[in-house]
């Protein structure tokens, strides 16, 4: 089963909220938001396969990631609200479309159920280029990453997945590289998922556009759309309080 970080305690009559991180992320990245949201329900943040402290696997497709999430939910009452960002949003959508009885409400952060044409291989290449043999602290790796990645925020983000003592990445970079086409794509699923669904996007991000709405509504007929002005793809990190407020508002509005 996936490694999980839990916040709060189970609440009678309230489904837990499962948070699913994106590519190169981990449950730890969501610690502050998860803890704050746990005042009203139990929050379970997962490390996806090939990330964090979860097991490494030879495949990284969305059907497998959805099955991983289903296992976690089955072990925690059999039903949950699910929040997923980017790759995690695609995994959450796949779960909702293939096992809708397990998902109460769905929140998809800055991703659509479509294939994308960009790649993330430059970041895998950057992490592979880091000489870990002399690393004593995360900042040592961040300095090396700076030669390949311009954004300082990404240096900090990537090094959160660095095991300094073990001198290894907690990311299965080889499998993520081999499965990149699957990660950028989306499985051919018919759906629909009829539960309440929020597509929450960064106002300055181009990951979810109006052109995507027909594909979204075909699979998620009860989809609602909201955006955080000025936020990019990492909207939960750039605008955490606004992100939290939007999640709370949706969950409160659709409660019961």
C-alpha positions as CSV (number, residue, x, y, z in Angstrom):
1,X,0.0,0.0,0.0
2,X,1.1,3.6,-0.6
3,X,2.8,5.4,2.2
4,X,0.5,7.9,3.8
5,X,0.7,10.9,6.1
6,X,-2.4,11.4,8.2
7,X,-3.8,14.6,9.7
8,X,-6.7,14.8,12.2
9,X,-8.9,11.9,13.2
10,X,-11.8,10.1,11.5
11,X,-15.1,12.0,11.9
12,X,-18.4,10.0,12.1
13,X,-20.5,10.7,9.0
14,X,-17.7,12.5,7.2
15,X,-15.6,10.9,4.5
16,X,-11.8,11.5,4.7
17,X,-10.1,13.7,2.2
18,X,-7.4,12.0,0.3
19,X,-4.7,14.3,-1.2
20,X,-2.7,13.1,-4.2
21,X,0.4,15.1,-5.2
22,X,1.8,15.7,-8.7
23,X,4.9,14.6,-10.5
24,X,8.1,14.8,-8.5
25,X,6.0,15.6,-5.4
26,X,5.2,13.9,-2.1
27,X,2.7,13.9,0.7
28,X,5.1,16.1,2.7
29,X,4.6,18.9,0.2
30,X,1.0,19.1,1.3
31,X,1.7,19.1,5.0
32,X,0.5,22.7,5.9
33,X,-2.7,22.6,3.8
34,X,-3.5,19.0,4.9
35,X,-3.1,20.0,8.6
36,X,-5.3,23.0,8.2
37,X,-8.0,21.1,6.4
38,X,-8.0,18.4,9.1
39,X,-9.9,20.6,11.5
40,X,-13.1,19.4,9.9
41,X,-12.2,15.9,8.6
42,X,-9.4,13.4,8.5
43,X,-7.0,14.2,5.8
44,X,-4.8,11.4,4.2
45,X,-2.0,12.6,2.0
46,X,-0.3,9.8,-0.1
47,X,3.1,9.3,-1.6
48,X,2.3,8.0,-5.1
49,X,4.2,5.0,-6.5
50,X,7.8,5.8,-7.5
51,X,7.7,8.9,-5.2
52,X,8.4,9.6,-1.6
53,X,8.4,6.6,0.8
54,X,6.1,4.5,-1.4
55,X,7.4,1.4,-3.2
56,X,9.0,1.7,-6.6
57,X,7.2,-0.1,-9.4
58,X,8.0,-0.9,-13.0
59,X,5.0,0.9,-14.4
60,X,3.5,4.4,-13.9
61,X,0.2,4.5,-15.7
62,X,-3.0,6.1,-14.5
63,X,-4.9,2.8,-14.1
64,X,-2.2,1.6,-11.8
65,X,-2.1,4.8,-9.8
66,X,-5.9,4.7,-9.5
67,X,-5.7,1.2,-8.2
68,X,-3.2,2.3,-5.6
69,X,-5.6,5.0,-4.4
70,X,-8.5,2.6,-4.3
71,X,-6.4,0.4,-2.0
72,X,-5.9,3.3,0.4
73,X,-9.5,4.3,0.4
74,X,-10.7,0.7,0.8
75,X,-8.5,0.5,4.0
76,X,-10.1,3.7,5.3
77,X,-13.8,3.1,5.1
78,X,-14.3,2.5,1.3
79,X,-15.2,6.0,0.3
80,X,-13.4,9.4,0.3
81,X,-13.3,12.8,-1.1
82,X,-10.3,13.1,-3.4
83,X,-8.1,16.2,-4.2
84,X,-5.4,15.7,-6.8
85,X,-2.9,18.1,-8.4
86,X,-1.5,17.8,-11.9
87,X,-0.5,14.1,-12.3
88,X,-2.3,13.4,-9.1
89,X,-5.4,15.1,-10.5
90,X,-5.3,12.7,-13.5
91,X,-4.9,9.7,-11.1
92,X,-7.9,11.0,-9.1
93,X,-10.0,11.5,-12.2
94,X,-9.1,8.0,-13.4
95,X,-10.2,6.6,-10.0
96,X,-13.5,8.5,-10.1
97,X,-14.3,7.3,-13.6
98,X,-13.4,3.7,-13.0
99,X,-14.5,3.2,-9.4
100,X,-17.1,6.0,-8.8
101,X,-18.5,4.4,-5.8
102,X,-15.3,5.1,-3.9
103,X,-15.3,8.9,-4.6
104,X,-17.7,11.2,-3.0
105,X,-16.5,14.6,-4.2
106,X,-13.6,15.3,-6.6
107,X,-11.3,18.3,-6.7
108,X,-8.9,18.5,-9.6
109,X,-6.1,21.1,-9.3
110,X,-4.8,22.6,-12.6
111,X,-5.0,19.7,-14.9
112,X,-7.5,18.5,-17.5
113,X,-8.4,14.9,-18.7
114,X,-6.4,15.4,-21.9
115,X,-2.9,14.6,-23.3
116,X,-0.4,17.4,-23.1
117,X,2.4,18.1,-25.6
118,X,5.1,19.4,-23.2
119,X,7.6,17.2,-21.4
120,X,9.1,17.0,-17.9
121,X,12.3,15.2,-19.1
122,X,14.4,18.3,-18.6
123,X,13.9,18.0,-14.9
124,X,14.7,14.3,-14.8
125,X,17.9,15.1,-16.7
126,X,18.7,17.9,-14.2
127,X,18.3,15.6,-11.2
128,X,20.3,12.8,-12.8
129,X,23.1,15.3,-13.4
130,X,23.5,16.1,-9.7
131,X,26.6,14.4,-8.2
132,X,25.2,13.0,-5.0
133,X,28.4,11.5,-3.7
134,X,29.5,14.6,-1.9
135,X,26.1,15.9,-0.8
136,X,25.9,16.8,2.9
137,X,22.7,18.9,2.8
138,X,19.9,19.6,0.5
139,X,21.3,23.0,-0.4
140,X,24.4,21.3,-1.9
141,X,22.1,19.6,-4.4
142,X,20.1,22.8,-5.0
143,X,23.3,24.6,-6.0
144,X,24.0,21.9,-8.6
145,X,20.4,22.0,-9.9
146,X,20.8,25.7,-10.4
147,X,23.0,25.0,-13.4
148,X,20.2,23.2,-15.2
149,X,17.0,24.7,-13.7
150,X,16.4,28.5,-13.6
151,X,13.5,28.6,-11.1
152,X,14.9,28.6,-7.5
153,X,11.5,27.4,-6.2
154,X,11.9,24.2,-8.2
155,X,15.4,23.6,-6.6
156,X,13.7,23.6,-3.2
157,X,10.8,21.5,-4.4
158,X,13.0,18.8,-6.1
159,X,15.3,18.5,-3.1
160,X,12.4,17.7,-0.8
161,X,12.6,14.3,-2.5
162,X,16.3,13.9,-1.8
163,X,17.5,11.4,0.8
164,X,20.6,13.1,1.9
165,X,21.9,10.4,4.2
166,X,21.3,7.7,1.6
167,X,22.6,9.9,-1.2
168,X,19.7,9.0,-3.4
169,X,16.6,10.5,-4.9
170,X,13.3,9.2,-3.5
171,X,12.0,9.4,-7.1
172,X,12.3,6.5,-9.4
173,X,13.7,8.6,-12.2
174,X,14.3,5.7,-14.6
175,X,10.7,4.6,-14.6
176,X,9.3,8.1,-14.6
177,X,11.4,8.8,-17.7
178,X,10.4,5.5,-19.4
179,X,6.7,6.2,-18.6
180,X,6.7,9.9,-19.5
181,X,4.3,9.4,-22.4
182,X,1.8,7.8,-20.1
183,X,2.2,10.6,-17.5
184,X,1.6,13.3,-20.1
185,X,-1.4,11.4,-21.6
186,X,-4.7,10.3,-20.3
187,X,-6.4,6.9,-20.6
188,X,-9.4,6.5,-23.0
189,X,-12.2,6.3,-20.4
190,X,-15.9,6.7,-21.0
191,X,-17.2,7.7,-17.6
192,X,-19.1,9.7,-16.6
193,X,-18.5,10.5,-12.9
194,X,-21.7,12.1,-11.7
195,X,-20.4,13.3,-8.3
196,X,-19.7,17.0,-7.5
197,X,-16.4,18.0,-9.1
198,X,-14.4,21.2,-8.9
199,X,-11.7,22.1,-11.5
200,X,-9.6,24.6,-9.6
201,X,-6.9,26.3,-11.8
202,X,-4.2,28.9,-11.6
203,X,-5.4,32.1,-13.3
204,X,-1.9,32.5,-14.9
205,X,-1.6,28.8,-15.9
206,X,-2.5,27.4,-19.3
207,X,-3.0,23.8,-18.2
208,X,-6.8,24.1,-18.2
209,X,-8.4,26.3,-20.9
210,X,-11.9,26.9,-22.1
211,X,-11.1,24.6,-25.0
212,X,-10.8,21.7,-22.5
213,X,-14.3,22.2,-21.1
214,X,-16.2,20.0,-23.6
215,X,-13.9,17.1,-22.8
216,X,-14.2,17.8,-19.0
217,X,-18.0,18.0,-19.1
218,X,-18.3,14.8,-21.1
219,X,-16.6,12.9,-18.3
220,X,-17.7,15.1,-15.3
221,X,-21.1,16.5,-16.1
222,X,-21.4,18.2,-12.7
223,X,-18.0,20.0,-13.1
224,X,-17.6,23.5,-11.6
225,X,-14.8,25.8,-12.6
226,X,-12.8,28.3,-10.5
227,X,-9.4,29.9,-10.7
228,X,-7.0,31.7,-8.4
229,X,-6.0,35.0,-10.0
230,X,-2.3,35.4,-10.6
231,X,-1.4,31.8,-9.6
232,X,0.4,29.5,-11.9
233,X,0.5,25.7,-12.2
234,X,1.7,25.3,-8.6
235,X,-1.3,27.2,-7.3
236,X,-1.4,25.4,-3.9
237,X,2.1,26.5,-3.2
238,X,1.8,30.0,-4.6
239,X,-1.5,30.9,-3.0
240,X,-2.0,28.3,-0.1
241,X,-4.6,30.3,1.8
242,X,-6.7,31.1,-1.2
243,X,-6.3,27.5,-2.4
244,X,-7.5,26.2,1.1
245,X,-10.4,28.6,1.1
246,X,-11.6,27.4,-2.3
247,X,-11.4,23.8,-1.3
248,X,-13.3,24.5,1.9
249,X,-16.0,26.5,0.1
250,X,-16.5,23.6,-2.4
251,X,-16.7,21.0,0.3
252,X,-19.0,23.1,2.5
253,X,-21.3,23.9,-0.5
254,X,-21.6,20.3,-1.6
255,X,-21.8,18.8,1.9
256,X,-24.8,16.5,2.3
